[in-house]
Amino acid sequence: MAKDKDRTKPARKTRADSVDTAGDQPNPVWFKPVMFGFMLIGLAWVIVFYISQGTLPVPSLNSWNILIGFGIMFIGFLMTTRWR
C-alpha cells in the first residue's frame, strides 16, 4: 500500500499574530530623557523643600510641596511601564 505524503498543518494564527499592535515599536527618542527628567525634577523639588525648611519652591503650599514632588516623580515611574 502507498504511503501518504506527510501532511503538516500550517501554524495556527492567534489573535495576537493577526493584530498589528503598536507595542512592537520602540519608544521615540524623547521618551527616556522626559521619563528621567520627571523623576529628577520631582526629586529636586522634594530636596529643595527639605533643605530650605519649607520656604522654597512654593512657600504658600507648605507641606503640599512634598506631594507635588512625589507626584512628579510618580509620573516618571509610570512612564517606565511603557519603556521598551
Backbone as XML, in Angstrom:
<?xml version="1.0"?>
<chain id="A" units="angstrom">
  <residue number="1" name="MET">
    <atom name="N" x="0.829" y="-1.160" z="0.000"/>
    <atom name="CA" x="0.000" y="0.000" z="0.000"/>
    <atom name="C" x="0.887" y="1.241" z="0.000"/>
  </residue>
  <residue number="2" name="ALA">
    <atom name="N" x="0.489" y="2.288" z="-0.734"/>
    <atom name="CA" x="1.276" y="3.504" z="-0.865"/>
    <atom name="C" x="1.139" y="4.368" z="0.387"/>
  </residue>
  <residue number="3" name="LYS">
    <atom name="N" x="2.240" y="4.992" z="0.768"/>
    <atom name="CA" x="2.216" y="5.869" z="1.933"/>
    <atom name="C" x="1.731" y="7.250" z="1.513"/>
  </residue>
  <residue number="4" name="ASP">
    <atom name="N" x="0.953" y="7.876" z="2.400"/>
    <atom name="CA" x="0.538" y="9.255" z="2.157"/>
    <atom name="C" x="1.715" y="10.176" z="2.428"/>
  </residue>
  <residue number="5" name="LYS">
    <atom name="N" x="1.751" y="11.265" z="1.693"/>
    <atom name="CA" x="2.786" y="12.267" z="1.963"/>
    <atom name="C" x="2.534" y="12.859" z="3.344"/>
  </residue>
  <residue number="6" name="ASP">
    <atom name="N" x="3.606" y="13.297" z="3.969"/>
    <atom name="CA" x="3.455" y="13.945" z="5.265"/>
    <atom name="C" x="2.567" y="15.165" z="5.124"/>
  </residue>
  <residue number="7" name="ARG">
    <atom name="N" x="1.528" y="15.162" z="5.865"/>
    <atom name="CA" x="0.634" y="16.319" z="5.844"/>
    <atom name="C" x="0.870" y="17.112" z="7.117"/>
  </residue>
  <residue number="8" name="THR">
    <atom name="N" x="1.419" y="18.257" z="6.935"/>
    <atom name="CA" x="1.626" y="19.112" z="8.104"/>
    <atom name="C" x="0.658" y="20.273" z="8.008"/>
  </residue>
  <residue number="9" name="LYS">
    <atom name="N" x="0.055" y="20.547" z="9.116"/>
    <atom name="CA" x="-0.887" y="21.658" z="9.153"/>
    <atom name="C" x="-0.106" y="22.963" z="9.267"/>
  </residue>
  <residue number="10" name="PRO">
    <atom name="N" x="-0.590" y="23.987" z="8.594"/>
    <atom name="CA" x="0.070" y="25.279" z="8.770"/>
    <atom name="C" x="-0.149" y="25.784" z="10.200"/>
  </residue>
  <residue number="11" name="ALA">
    <atom name="N" x="0.769" y="26.588" z="10.653"/>
    <atom name="CA" x="0.690" y="27.110" z="12.014"/>
    <atom name="C" x="-0.580" y="27.935" z="12.175"/>
  </residue>
  <residue number="12" name="ARG">
    <atom name="N" x="-1.221" y="27.756" z="13.319"/>
    <atom name="CA" x="-2.444" y="28.496" z="13.590"/>
    <atom name="C" x="-2.102" y="29.944" z="13.895"/>
  </residue>
  <residue number="13" name="LYS">
    <atom name="N" x="-2.902" y="30.819" z="13.361"/>
    <atom name="CA" x="-2.722" y="32.232" z="13.668"/>
    <atom name="C" x="-3.564" y="32.570" z="14.880"/>
  </residue>
  <residue number="14" name="THR">
    <atom name="N" x="-2.933" y="33.220" z="15.822"/>
    <atom name="CA" x="-3.660" y="33.641" z="17.008"/>
    <atom name="C" x="-4.102" y="35.075" z="16.819"/>
  </residue>
  <residue number="15" name="ARG">
    <atom name="N" x="-4.925" y="35.518" z="17.715"/>
    <atom name="CA" x="-5.414" y="36.894" z="17.628"/>
    <atom name="C" x="-4.254" y="37.883" z="17.758"/>
  </residue>
  <residue number="16" name="ALA">
    <atom name="N" x="-3.274" y="37.562" z="18.585"/>
    <atom name="CA" x="-2.128" y="38.450" z="18.774"/>
    <atom name="C" x="-1.290" y="38.543" z="17.501"/>
  </residue>
  <residue number="17" name="ASP">
    <atom name="N" x="-1.232" y="37.458" z="16.709"/>
    <atom name="CA" x="-0.465" y="37.489" z="15.469"/>
    <atom name="C" x="-1.165" y="38.308" z="14.393"/>
  </residue>
  <residue number="18" name="SER">
    <atom name="N" x="-2.483" y="38.284" z="14.395"/>
    <atom name="CA" x="-3.210" y="38.956" z="13.333"/>
    <atom name="C" x="-3.386" y="40.446" z="13.593"/>
  </residue>
  <residue number="19" name="VAL">
    <atom name="N" x="-3.292" y="40.865" z="14.844"/>
    <atom name="CA" x="-3.469" y="42.272" z="15.177"/>
    <atom name="C" x="-2.112" y="42.944" z="15.189"/>
  </residue>
  <residue number="20" name="ASP">
    <atom name="N" x="-2.003" y="44.032" z="14.456"/>
    <atom name="CA" x="-0.759" y="44.795" z="14.437"/>
    <atom name="C" x="-0.786" y="45.789" z="15.587"/>
  </residue>
  <residue number="21" name="THR">
    <atom name="N" x="-0.020" y="45.506" z="16.600"/>
    <atom name="CA" x="-0.030" y="46.361" z="17.782"/>
    <atom name="C" x="1.108" y="47.360" z="17.716"/>
  </residue>
  <residue number="22" name="ALA">
    <atom name="N" x="0.892" y="48.482" z="18.372"/>
    <atom name="CA" x="1.938" y="49.490" z="18.448"/>
    <atom name="C" x="2.978" y="49.117" z="19.496"/>
  </residue>
  <residue number="23" name="GLY">
    <atom name="N" x="2.738" y="48.061" z="20.271"/>
    <atom name="CA" x="3.654" y="47.641" z="21.318"/>
    <atom name="C" x="4.962" y="47.086" z="20.793"/>
  </residue>
  <residue number="24" name="ASP">
    <atom name="N" x="5.000" y="46.739" z="19.523"/>
    <atom name="CA" x="6.220" y="46.186" z="18.955"/>
    <atom name="C" x="7.220" y="47.262" z="18.557"/>
  </residue>
  <residue number="25" name="GLN">
    <atom name="N" x="6.779" y="48.482" z="18.501"/>
    <atom name="CA" x="7.644" y="49.569" z="18.056"/>
    <atom name="C" x="8.434" y="50.126" z="19.238"/>
  </residue>
  <residue number="26" name="PRO">
    <atom name="N" x="9.657" y="50.554" z="18.983"/>
    <atom name="CA" x="10.445" y="51.154" z="20.079"/>
    <atom name="C" x="9.910" y="52.533" z="20.433"/>
  </residue>
  <residue number="27" name="ASN">
    <atom name="N" x="10.317" y="53.008" z="21.595"/>
    <atom name="CA" x="9.900" y="54.338" z="22.034"/>
    <atom name="C" x="10.555" y="55.415" z="21.183"/>
  </residue>
  <residue number="28" name="PRO">
    <atom name="N" x="9.924" y="56.594" z="21.117"/>
    <atom name="CA" x="10.576" y="57.711" z="20.440"/>
    <atom name="C" x="11.830" y="58.155" z="21.201"/>
  </residue>
  <residue number="29" name="VAL">
    <atom name="N" x="12.646" y="58.927" z="20.531"/>
    <atom name="CA" x="13.927" y="59.350" z="21.107"/>
    <atom name="C" x="13.727" y="60.191" z="22.366"/>
  </residue>
  <residue number="30" name="TRP">
    <atom name="N" x="12.673" y="60.980" z="22.421"/>
    <atom name="CA" x="12.463" y="61.891" z="23.538"/>
    <atom name="C" x="11.960" y="61.196" z="24.796"/>
  </residue>
  <residue number="31" name="PHE">
    <atom name="N" x="11.540" y="59.937" z="24.709"/>
    <atom name="CA" x="10.853" y="59.280" z="25.822"/>
    <atom name="C" x="11.742" y="59.136" z="27.054"/>
  </residue>
  <residue number="32" name="LYS">
    <atom name="N" x="12.950" y="58.608" z="26.868"/>
    <atom name="CA" x="13.844" y="58.388" z="28.027"/>
    <atom name="C" x="14.239" y="59.685" z="28.720"/>
  </residue>
  <residue number="33" name="PRO">
    <atom name="N" x="14.648" y="60.723" z="27.974"/>
    <atom name="CA" x="15.000" y="61.961" z="28.682"/>
    <atom name="C" x="13.828" y="62.570" z="29.453"/>
  </residue>
  <residue number="34" name="VAL">
    <atom name="N" x="12.631" y="62.487" z="28.901"/>
    <atom name="CA" x="11.463" y="63.034" z="29.607"/>
    <atom name="C" x="11.157" y="62.205" z="30.853"/>
  </residue>
  <residue number="35" name="MET">
    <atom name="N" x="11.247" y="60.886" z="30.719"/>
    <atom name="CA" x="10.971" y="59.997" z="31.851"/>
    <atom name="C" x="11.944" y="60.272" z="33.004"/>
  </residue>
  <residue number="36" name="PHE">
    <atom name="N" x="13.233" y="60.273" z="32.698"/>
    <atom name="CA" x="14.220" y="60.530" z="33.748"/>
    <atom name="C" x="14.154" y="61.976" z="34.225"/>
  </residue>
  <residue number="37" name="GLY">
    <atom name="N" x="13.774" y="62.884" z="33.337"/>
    <atom name="CA" x="13.614" y="64.286" z="33.724"/>
    <atom name="C" x="12.536" y="64.455" z="34.782"/>
  </residue>
  <residue number="38" name="PHE">
    <atom name="N" x="11.383" y="63.797" z="34.578"/>
    <atom name="CA" x="10.321" y="63.864" z="35.584"/>
    <atom name="C" x="10.802" y="63.336" z="36.930"/>
  </residue>
  <residue number="39" name="MET">
    <atom name="N" x="11.519" y="62.222" z="36.911"/>
    <atom name="CA" x="11.983" y="61.651" z="38.178"/>
    <atom name="C" x="12.979" y="62.571" z="38.870"/>
  </residue>
  <residue number="40" name="LEU">
    <atom name="N" x="13.886" y="63.154" z="38.112"/>
    <atom name="CA" x="14.888" y="64.033" z="38.715"/>
    <atom name="C" x="14.296" y="65.362" z="39.170"/>
  </residue>
  <residue number="41" name="ILE">
    <atom name="N" x="13.364" y="65.920" z="38.409"/>
    <atom name="CA" x="12.728" y="67.187" z="38.812"/>
    <atom name="C" x="11.918" y="66.983" z="40.095"/>
  </residue>
  <residue number="42" name="GLY">
    <atom name="N" x="11.200" y="65.864" z="40.176"/>
    <atom name="CA" x="10.450" y="65.576" z="41.402"/>
    <atom name="C" x="11.364" y="65.402" z="42.603"/>
  </residue>
  <residue number="43" name="LEU">
    <atom name="N" x="12.472" y="64.705" z="42.399"/>
    <atom name="CA" x="13.434" y="64.524" z="43.485"/>
    <atom name="C" x="14.027" y="65.868" z="43.907"/>
  </residue>
  <residue number="44" name="ALA">
    <atom name="N" x="14.388" y="66.686" z="42.939"/>
    <atom name="CA" x="14.940" y="68.006" z="43.248"/>
    <atom name="C" x="13.913" y="68.865" z="43.992"/>
  </residue>
  <residue number="45" name="TRP">
    <atom name="N" x="12.642" y="68.754" z="43.600"/>
    <atom name="CA" x="11.581" y="69.519" z="44.260"/>
    <atom name="C" x="11.525" y="69.174" z="45.750"/>
  </residue>
  <residue number="46" name="VAL">
    <atom name="N" x="11.552" y="67.881" z="46.061"/>
    <atom name="CA" x="11.468" y="67.442" z="47.456"/>
    <atom name="C" x="12.729" y="67.843" z="48.223"/>
  </residue>
  <residue number="47" name="ILE">
    <atom name="N" x="13.891" y="67.682" z="47.610"/>
    <atom name="CA" x="15.151" y="68.039" z="48.279"/>
    <atom name="C" x="15.217" y="69.528" z="48.572"/>
  </residue>
  <residue number="48" name="VAL">
    <atom name="N" x="14.828" y="70.358" z="47.598"/>
    <atom name="CA" x="14.830" y="71.814" z="47.817"/>
    <atom name="C" x="13.864" y="72.178" z="48.933"/>
  </residue>
  <residue number="49" name="PHE">
    <atom name="N" x="12.722" y="71.521" z="48.990"/>
    <atom name="CA" x="11.756" y="71.805" z="50.061"/>
    <atom name="C" x="12.360" y="71.494" z="51.429"/>
  </residue>
  <residue number="50" name="TYR">
    <atom name="N" x="13.031" y="70.356" z="51.549"/>
    <atom name="CA" x="13.613" y="69.988" z="52.845"/>
    <atom name="C" x="14.802" y="70.870" z="53.220"/>
  </residue>
  <residue number="51" name="ILE">
    <atom name="N" x="15.656" y="71.170" z="52.261"/>
    <atom name="CA" x="16.841" y="71.976" z="52.566"/>
    <atom name="C" x="16.459" y="73.408" z="52.935"/>
  </residue>
  <residue number="52" name="SER">
    <atom name="N" x="15.450" y="73.967" z="52.242"/>
    <atom name="CA" x="15.059" y="75.352" z="52.513"/>
    <atom name="C" x="14.128" y="75.467" z="53.716"/>
  </residue>
  <residue number="53" name="GLN">
    <atom name="N" x="13.828" y="74.371" z="54.359"/>
    <atom name="CA" x="12.967" y="74.297" z="55.533"/>
    <atom name="C" x="11.587" y="74.901" z="55.269"/>
  </residue>
  <residue number="54" name="GLY">
    <atom name="N" x="11.060" y="74.609" z="54.078"/>
    <atom name="CA" x="9.693" y="74.997" z="53.753"/>
    <atom name="C" x="9.517" y="76.347" z="53.097"/>
  </residue>
  <residue number="55" name="THR">
    <atom name="N" x="10.599" y="77.074" z="52.835"/>
    <atom name="CA" x="10.456" y="78.391" z="52.210"/>
    <atom name="C" x="10.505" y="78.328" z="50.688"/>
  </residue>
  <residue number="56" name="LEU">
    <atom name="N" x="10.962" y="77.240" z="50.135"/>
    <atom name="CA" x="11.008" y="77.060" z="48.684"/>
    <atom name="C" x="10.402" y="75.712" z="48.350"/>
  </residue>
  <residue number="57" name="PRO">
    <atom name="N" x="10.060" y="75.315" z="47.216"/>
    <atom name="CA" x="9.921" y="76.035" z="45.958"/>
    <atom name="C" x="8.675" y="76.917" z="45.902"/>
  </residue>
  <residue number="58" name="VAL">
    <atom name="N" x="7.561" y="76.542" z="46.547"/>
    <atom name="CA" x="6.374" y="77.405" z="46.598"/>
    <atom name="C" x="5.985" y="77.544" z="48.065"/>
  </residue>
  <residue number="59" name="PRO">
    <atom name="N" x="6.340" y="78.661" z="48.684"/>
    <atom name="CA" x="6.137" y="78.793" z="50.136"/>
    <atom name="C" x="4.675" y="78.699" z="50.577"/>
  </residue>
  <residue number="60" name="SER">
    <atom name="N" x="3.749" y="79.143" z="49.749"/>
    <atom name="CA" x="2.347" y="79.156" z="50.178"/>
    <atom name="C" x="1.732" y="77.754" z="50.233"/>
  </residue>
  <residue number="61" name="LEU">
    <atom name="N" x="2.388" y="76.766" z="49.627"/>
    <atom name="CA" x="1.841" y="75.404" z="49.628"/>
    <atom name="C" x="2.247" y="74.592" z="50.851"/>
  </residue>
  <residue number="62" name="ASN">
    <atom name="N" x="3.228" y="75.065" z="51.570"/>
    <atom name="CA" x="3.714" y="74.383" z="52.777"/>
    <atom name="C" x="4.020" y="72.916" z="52.506"/>
  </residue>
  <residue number="63" name="SER">
    <atom name="N" x="3.389" y="72.004" z="53.239"/>
    <atom name="CA" x="3.708" y="70.583" z="53.115"/>
    <atom name="C" x="3.184" y="69.949" z="51.831"/>
  </residue>
  <residue number="64" name="TRP">
    <atom name="N" x="2.338" y="70.625" z="51.091"/>
    <atom name="CA" x="1.868" y="70.104" z="49.811"/>
    <atom name="C" x="3.003" y="70.011" z="48.798"/>
  </residue>
  <residue number="65" name="ASN">
    <atom name="N" x="4.096" y="70.722" z="49.058"/>
    <atom name="CA" x="5.261" y="70.630" z="48.171"/>
    <atom name="C" x="5.795" y="69.195" z="48.105"/>
  </residue>
  <residue number="66" name="ILE">
    <atom name="N" x="5.696" y="68.466" z="49.196"/>
    <atom name="CA" x="6.151" y="67.065" z="49.202"/>
    <atom name="C" x="5.287" y="66.240" z="48.258"/>
  </residue>
  <residue number="67" name="LEU">
    <atom name="N" x="3.968" y="66.435" z="48.342"/>
    <atom name="CA" x="3.052" y="65.703" z="47.473"/>
    <atom name="C" x="3.284" y="66.055" z="46.006"/>
  </residue>
  <residue number="68" name="ILE">
    <atom name="N" x="3.542" y="67.312" z="45.726"/>
    <atom name="CA" x="3.813" y="67.727" z="44.343"/>
    <atom name="C" x="5.088" y="67.062" z="43.834"/>
  </residue>
  <residue number="69" name="GLY">
    <atom name="N" x="6.143" y="67.057" z="44.648"/>
    <atom name="CA" x="7.400" y="66.424" z="44.248"/>
    <atom name="C" x="7.242" y="64.940" z="43.990"/>
  </residue>
  <residue number="70" name="PHE">
    <atom name="N" x="6.542" y="64.245" z="44.899"/>
    <atom name="CA" x="6.326" y="62.815" z="44.691"/>
    <atom name="C" x="5.390" y="62.551" z="43.517"/>
  </residue>
  <residue number="71" name="GLY">
    <atom name="N" x="4.466" y="63.459" z="43.279"/>
    <atom name="CA" x="3.581" y="63.312" z="42.123"/>
    <atom name="C" x="4.347" y="63.414" z="40.812"/>
  </residue>
  <residue number="72" name="ILE">
    <atom name="N" x="5.273" y="64.348" z="40.737"/>
    <atom name="CA" x="6.100" y="64.491" z="39.539"/>
    <atom name="C" x="6.968" y="63.249" z="39.349"/>
  </residue>
  <residue number="73" name="MET">
    <atom name="N" x="7.544" y="62.752" z="40.446"/>
    <atom name="CA" x="8.334" y="61.523" z="40.351"/>
    <atom name="C" x="7.466" y="60.338" z="39.928"/>
  </residue>
  <residue number="74" name="PHE">
    <atom name="N" x="6.240" y="60.286" z="40.416"/>
    <atom name="CA" x="5.336" y="59.187" z="40.091"/>
    <atom name="C" x="5.004" y="59.161" z="38.603"/>
  </residue>
  <residue number="75" name="ILE">
    <atom name="N" x="4.884" y="60.323" z="37.995"/>
    <atom name="CA" x="4.661" y="60.379" z="36.548"/>
    <atom name="C" x="5.829" y="59.716" z="35.827"/>
  </residue>
  <residue number="76" name="GLY">
    <atom name="N" x="7.057" y="60.008" z="36.256"/>
    <atom name="CA" x="8.228" y="59.373" z="35.659"/>
    <atom name="C" x="8.235" y="57.873" z="35.858"/>
  </residue>
  <residue number="77" name="PHE">
    <atom name="N" x="7.848" y="57.427" z="37.051"/>
    <atom name="CA" x="7.810" y="55.987" z="37.307"/>
    <atom name="C" x="6.711" y="55.304" z="36.494"/>
  </residue>
  <residue number="78" name="LEU">
    <atom name="N" x="5.601" y="55.981" z="36.287"/>
    <atom name="CA" x="4.553" y="55.411" z="35.431"/>
    <atom name="C" x="5.033" y="55.271" z="33.983"/>
  </residue>
  <residue number="79" name="MET">
    <atom name="N" x="5.865" y="56.195" z="33.555"/>
    <atom name="CA" x="6.390" y="56.128" z="32.196"/>
    <atom name="C" x="7.309" y="54.917" z="32.017"/>
  </residue>
  <residue number="80" name="THR">
    <atom name="N" x="7.920" y="54.437" z="33.110"/>
    <atom name="CA" x="8.812" y="53.277" z="32.975"/>
    <atom name="C" x="8.048" y="52.024" z="32.570"/>
  </residue>
  <residue number="81" name="THR">
    <atom name="N" x="6.746" y="51.970" z="32.815"/>
    <atom name="CA" x="5.973" y="50.800" z="32.414"/>
    <atom name="C" x="5.803" y="50.725" z="30.905"/>
  </residue>
  <residue number="82" name="ARG">
    <atom name="N" x="5.979" y="51.826" z="30.206"/>
    <atom name="CA" x="5.864" y="51.862" z="28.740"/>
    <atom name="C" x="7.217" y="51.876" z="28.043"/>
  </residue>
  <residue number="83" name="TRP">
    <atom name="N" x="8.295" y="51.788" z="28.811"/>
    <atom name="CA" x="9.637" y="51.880" z="28.242"/>
    <atom name="C" x="9.999" y="50.566" z="27.573"/>
  </residue>
  <residue number="84" name="ARG">
    <atom name="N" x="10.486" y="50.622" z="26.340"/>
    <atom name="CA" x="10.912" y="49.423" z="25.607"/>
    <atom name="C" x="12.348" y="49.545" z="25.232"/>
  </residue>
</chain>
